[in-house]
Amino acid sequence: MAVKIRLKRIGKKKTPFYRIIVSDAKAPVQGKFVDEIGTYDPNTNPGTVKVDAEKAQKWLANGAQPTDTVAKIFKMAGVHKN
């Protein structure tokens, strides 16, 4: 099973809020997910990022591939792939 770490958009129209989730690569973006490891709020200046670093490290070590955007968010939060 290929696993991706990606963003799931929630929130109202024109006020996005994202959850950082771990899901099967073939699952739809708004569909079921395996684990939630954080949130990202781009409405604040600068954007607010809350990441459970321990869970993120565990999923990265197990082979989960972050999307480009999530990789940038991890870099901002200080979560690095080992």
Buried (B, 14 or more C-beta within 10 A) or exposed (E): EEBBBBBBEEEEEEEBBBBBBBBBEEBEEEEEBBBBBBBBBBEEEEEEBEBBBEBBBBBBEEEBBBEEEBEEBBEEBEBEEE
